[in-house]
Amino acid sequence: MNDLKNRIKEILEESETSWAGFVDVPELVEKLNILMTGHSRDLLKSKQVLIHDLKEPSEAFEEAFSNHHGTTSATCELCGRTVFTADLEHSGDDEHWEECMAGLQNEPDKYVFVNYNAVLLGSINSKQVVIGCPCNGLRRYEDFIWQERRGISEYMAKRLEMAEQTLVKLREQVSDISKGATI
């Protein structure tokens, strides 16, 4: 499996990407066809598998948007996949465990079993994300922010300046009120 991941990374580095960081899918599918067989090839061709990017988001970006809460099962709202751990079996929610296991068998593109203690959650753009979800949906946001970093940093500097001006005005008002107050 690691050989396949390494080869996919090599192919990605050779492939051209669009401005938003999305992979040129027809070119990539052509290159990956030699590596894929059976079910995974059919899923990719039918576009049932939602992959925002084959490149994973950086650890720094995942950390920045993680809410540091874990659970035994969660749905990534960037792709609709349900990601779950073995601990779900012992959570007392037998019905959900059975649903996830059946989903893993019948719809493996929509259910992902991970061998972690917990599914780590985060949020971006008011959507719940599963940190480490195979859709790599956070990568799209990371690429956008990085590409537009100059404009974003200028905007943030202006917003900070506006907030500082508001704070100065509030301090002046509090000072005026406290000078006129009697005890």
JOTA-V763907 format. One record per pair of residues at least 12 apart in sequence whose ideal C-beta (glycine too) atoms are under 6 Angstrom apart, sorted by the first residue. I is the first residue (numbers start at 1). GAP is how many residues later the second one is. D is the distance in whole Angstrom. If there is no record, write none. Layout:
BEGIN
i	gap	d
I	GAP	D
I	GAP	D
END
This chain:
BEGIN
i	gap	d
7	28	6
11	20	5
12	42	6
15	12	6
15	13	6
21	32	6
21	122	3
23	31	6
43	66	5
48	61	5
49	60	5
50	29	4
50	85	6
51	84	6
52	83	5
52	84	6
52	85	4
52	88	5
53	83	5
53	86	4
53	87	6
55	84	5
56	80	5
57	81	4
57	82	4
57	85	5
61	77	6
61	81	4
62	69	5
65	57	4
65	59	5
66	54	6
66	56	4
66	65	5
67	54	6
67	55	5
69	52	5
70	48	3
70	50	5
71	48	5
72	13	5
72	15	5
72	16	4
72	19	5
73	15	5
74	45	5
74	47	6
74	56	5
76	53	6
76	54	4
76	57	4
77	50	4
77	51	5
78	51	6
78	57	6
78	59	3
79	56	4
79	58	6
81	29	6
81	31	6
82	29	5
83	29	5
83	31	6
83	36	5
83	47	5
83	50	6
84	16	5
85	29	6
85	31	6
124	17	6
END
